[in-house]
């Protein structure tokens, strides 16, 4: 899958979640649906970060690879921001 299609897909999903209240103002969603929709942007971010971190290509040049730093930062932010 090309990165362009992946980015466009994530844009559509994220925009769709954010646009529902403006496009359908009288639509009432249950709490479970709202909780699910609020998790989509975090899931997209996790997918973006997880792909390069879990990629089988191993570089032994340095432990401070940008992908590893991004993964650690996302984990820390997720842990401290969790309700």
C-alpha distance (Angstrom), angle and dihedral (degrees) to the residues before:
residue distance angle dihedral
X1 . . .
X2 3.77 . .
X3 3.77 120.0 .
X4 3.80 90.8 -123.4
X5 3.80 92.6 59.7
X6 3.79 90.4 45.4
X7 3.80 91.8 52.5
X8 3.81 92.5 46.2
X9 3.82 90.6 49.6
X10 3.79 92.1 50.4
X11 3.79 90.2 47.0
X12 3.81 91.6 53.5
X13 3.81 93.7 47.0
X14 3.80 94.6 45.5
X15 3.80 93.4 43.9
X16 3.80 90.6 47.0
X17 3.79 91.6 54.5
X18 3.79 92.1 49.1
X19 3.83 95.8 42.5
X20 3.82 99.3 52.0
X21 3.84 95.2 87.4
X22 3.81 91.3 50.7
X23 3.80 97.3 42.9
X24 3.82 95.5 42.5
X25 3.82 105.7 26.2
X26 3.84 94.7 168.1
X27 3.80 94.5 51.7
X28 3.80 112.1 114.0
X29 3.80 114.6 -157.2
X30 3.77 125.4 -165.0
X31 3.77 121.3 -114.8
X32 3.81 92.2 -107.3
X33 3.80 91.9 54.6
X34 3.80 91.7 47.6
X35 3.80 91.3 50.1
X36 3.80 89.9 50.2
X37 3.80 92.9 48.8
X38 3.80 91.7 48.4
X39 3.82 90.0 56.7
X40 3.80 95.5 56.6
X41 3.85 97.9 82.4
X42 3.82 90.5 49.5
X43 3.80 90.3 49.2
X44 3.80 90.5 51.5
X45 3.80 90.7 51.0
X46 3.80 90.7 48.6
X47 3.80 90.5 51.1
X48 3.79 91.2 50.5
X49 3.80 92.9 49.8
X50 3.81 97.4 39.6
X51 3.80 96.9 55.1
X52 3.82 97.9 65.2
X53 3.82 92.9 35.9
X54 3.80 93.9 52.5
X55 3.80 93.7 39.6
X56 3.81 109.0 124.9
X57 3.81 91.9 -131.5
X58 3.80 104.3 106.1
X59 3.77 123.0 -159.7
X60 3.77 116.3 -167.2
X61 3.81 95.0 -172.1
X62 3.77 96.8 101.4
X63 3.78 141.5 -11.6
X64 3.80 89.5 -134.3
X65 3.78 96.7 74.6
X66 3.84 113.1 157.0
X67 3.81 90.8 -119.8
X68 3.79 92.2 54.7
X69 3.80 92.4 47.3
X70 3.82 90.0 50.2
X71 3.81 91.4 49.4
X72 3.81 93.2 49.7
X73 3.80 91.3 47.1
X74 3.82 92.3 49.9
X75 3.80 92.0 48.7
X76 3.81 92.4 49.5
X77 3.80 93.0 46.9
X78 3.78 91.0 47.5
X79 3.79 92.9 50.2
X80 3.79 96.4 47.6
X81 3.80 95.9 40.5
X82 3.79 95.1 47.7
X83 3.82 112.6 115.8
